[in-house]
Amino acid sequence: MDIPPVKSLLNLTGKVAIVTGAGGGLGQGIARRFAEAGASVIVHYNSSKTNAQKVTRQIRERGGNSIAVHADLTRTMLRLAKKA
């Protein structure tokens, strides 16, 4: 089966995507695909700095725009979960 290029399915040119947990497996894949679709990607990590930097480097090597950002979102997420 031929898989079409991501950009032909989803055009995110000029958009910014923040991918939380992008230092981990699923987040890494999402960050890469958003970059393939043209988004500038903020790669968030809490404890996976090396992996986040690797994803950022891979995105840049493929012509994309990306930065890795550290933040502990635990309290924020717990507060939001209580409101849901």
C-alpha positions in Angstrom: 0.0 0.0 0.0 1.3 3.4 -1.0 1.3 6.0 1.8 0.8 9.6 0.6 3.1 12.3 2.0 1.8 13.8 5.2 1.7 17.3 3.7 -0.7 16.1 1.0 -3.1 15.1 3.8 -2.6 17.8 6.3 -1.1 21.2 5.6 0.1 23.0 8.8 2.4 25.5 7.0 2.6 28.7 9.1 1.2 27.0 12.2 2.9 26.2 15.5 2.4 22.8 17.2 3.1 22.2 20.8 3.6 18.5 21.4 3.6 17.6 25.1 5.6 14.5 26.0 7.5 14.6 22.7 10.6 13.1 24.3 8.7 9.8 24.4 7.7 7.3 21.7 4.2 8.5 20.7 5.0 12.1 21.1 8.1 11.8 19.0 6.1 10.4 16.1 3.5 13.1 16.4 6.1 15.9 16.5 7.8 14.5 13.4 4.5 14.2 11.5 3.4 17.7 12.4 6.8 19.0 11.1 6.4 17.0 7.9 3.0 18.7 7.5 4.8 22.1 7.7 4.3 23.1 11.3 7.0 24.7 13.5 7.1 22.3 16.4 7.7 22.9 20.1 9.0 19.6 21.5 8.0 19.5 25.2 9.8 17.2 27.6 9.9 16.7 31.4 12.6 14.1 31.9 13.6 13.0 28.3 15.9 15.8 27.4 18.2 13.7 25.2 15.3 12.2 23.2 13.6 15.6 22.8 16.8 17.1 21.5 17.2 14.2 19.1 13.7 14.7 17.7 14.4 18.5 17.4 17.6 17.8 15.5 15.9 15.3 13.2 13.1 17.8 12.3 15.7 20.5 11.6 17.8 18.1 9.5 14.7 17.5 7.3 14.3 21.3 6.8 11.7 21.9 9.6 11.7 24.4 12.4 11.7 23.0 16.0 12.9 23.7 19.6 12.9 21.5 22.7 11.4 23.0 25.8 11.5 21.6 29.3 8.5 22.0 31.6 6.9 19.9 34.4 3.2 20.0 33.6 2.1 17.7 36.4 0.4 20.3 38.6 -1.2 22.0 35.6 -2.6 18.8 34.2 -4.0 17.7 37.6 -5.7 21.1 38.0 -7.2 20.8 34.6 -8.4 17.3 35.2 -10.3 18.4 38.3 -12.1 21.0 36.2 -13.1 18.4 33.6 
